[in-house]
């Protein structure tokens, strides 16, 4: 039977490590932890789970640390996690069946929590490669990627991730990314990561130039990050009130991204704010608001699209409710508010109660 190890790099993770290990230990035969300089209770927590612990001097290179960690594990396969990732569903039997079939590396389904500008906490879905056979390694100093000739297949494992709620990592990651970009100025993936990092830091002006370079260089197909990059670019243009450029980008991407609820949700948001900015100039886009959110509902929630939860369901329904309410169509508004409220969306429930 194949052995499976849990491999982690950590530093000052006492907030989350106990929860992470208490859930993940049942998946593996051994735990192999590399510490890069903790000064809190991280090491004590790891010892509670009989982890094999060693130290690594941090060198601003996540791949170097990951690869050193992988070398410590003698197991046939290794599951790689961060301390702020918590198992929601999946079992050791699921993992065993996956490795016995062979021929693939495995991607976990991760639900990332983040705080929106209005303070609301949302979740997005991402699939990230985390189960690999012994001998596999990483490349890239930050947002590191697995190097393997094996195809990627989804694992029957779901994790919650709350690291983005903590903040503080943007500046660190940006510094490393910009160093990488100096060496590879035409690399669309690094440009994507730089622009998205700046966007998350709300440095929209600075992000704009990197988004533009990313968009010019990224291939139209064959990359897993293009869709998210383009949609985030639309939102960045919205923050900068660059409406003409945004409308042009939306039109250019209509064919390529028409199957994604997140694209149509971004369109609906952009049309709404664009029209309010200059009603006379942009009034022709008015019907597109309703159509965009209806398209979201028709597409629905597709985890494989790695989008924001609700953009294909309750958030789109809520925005349709707002659309009908401001247009004086109270009954239609209530229908959509109730649709969103049935999925537990609190703002929709509040609107239903207020209208009634």
Helices and strands as residue ranges (DSSP letters): E 4-10, H 17-24, G 25-27, E 30-35, H 42-48, E 52-55, H 62-72, E 77-80, E 85-89, H 92-101, E 104-115, E 121-133, E 137-139, E 145-147, E 151-161, G 163-165, H 170-183, H 188-200, H 204-217, H 226-239, H 243-252, H 254-257, H 261-277, H 279-282, G 283-285, H 286-299, G 303-305, H 314-326, H 330-341, H 346-355
